[in-house]
């Protein structure tokens, strides 16, 4: 899968999408794209956020035998909404502006991921 194409397509899905990125199975951010090259976090804070997201994701893998595999996670903050979607051994990350209909963005993102996986 072309991760750059994926990130660019999701940025185009909705003007409220701020950030897109892909984490590999080791927790490394293999690509990231930002809307208008504007970021809410500095480089060190981005690394911290990625680390915490990966850590949460891997910890919950320990309960997957009971829950099943995690498909999606949404965390709403006052200033941003963070969304992670598992696909294969990777984790697709995106952030959006607050107070929006993120379910529509999630639906479109899942459709694009499925199309690019085929």
C-alpha positions, -999 to 999 in steps of 0.1 A, spaced: 0 0 0 12 35 -8 11 52 26 17 87 11 -13 83 -12 -34 71 17 -24 101 39 -30 126 11 -64 111 2 -76 113 39 -64 149 41 -87 156 12 -117 138 27 -127 168 49 -112 202 55 -113 195 93 -87 167 90 -55 182 105 -30 153 105 -26 119 90 1 93 96 9 56 97 26 37 125 42 4 117 41 -26 139 72 -14 158 56 20 166 76 39 141 59 68 123 66 59 87 48 89 72 30 119 83 11 147 65 -3 179 79 -30 201 66 -13 233 53 19 222 71 4 236 103 8 215 135 -7 217 169 24 201 185 61 206 181 83 177 169 90 164 204 54 166 214 44 147 182 69 119 192 54 118 227 18 116 214 28 88 189 45 69 217 15 71 240 -8 60 212 13 31 203 17 21 240 -20 22 245 -26 1 213 0 -25 223 -13 -28 259 -48 -35 247 -35 -62 224 -30 -83 256 -68 -85 259 -75 -92 223 -82 -128 231 -112 -116 250 -122 -84 231 -111 -93 196 -87 -71 177 -90 -33 182 -104 -18 151 -108 19 160 -101 43 188 -114 79 192 -102 103 219 -118 137 221 -100 166 236 -110 202 239 -87 212 210 -85 181 189 -99 147 182 -74 118 178 -85 88 158 -66 56 152 -76 28 129 -59 -6 127 -52 -20 93 -30 -51 89 0 -47 112 -2 -9 109 -21 18 127 -35 47 107 -36 80 127 -55 111 121 -65 142 140 -94 165 133 -107 198 145 -129 195 176 -167 195 176 -172 180 142 -189 149 128 -159 126 129 -180 95 122 -183 106 86 -146 110 84 -140 76 99 -164 60 75 -147 76 45 -113 67 58 -122 30 62 -135 30 27 -103 45 13 -81 21 33 -102 -9 20 -99 4 -16 -61 8 -14 -57 -26 2 -72 -43 -28 
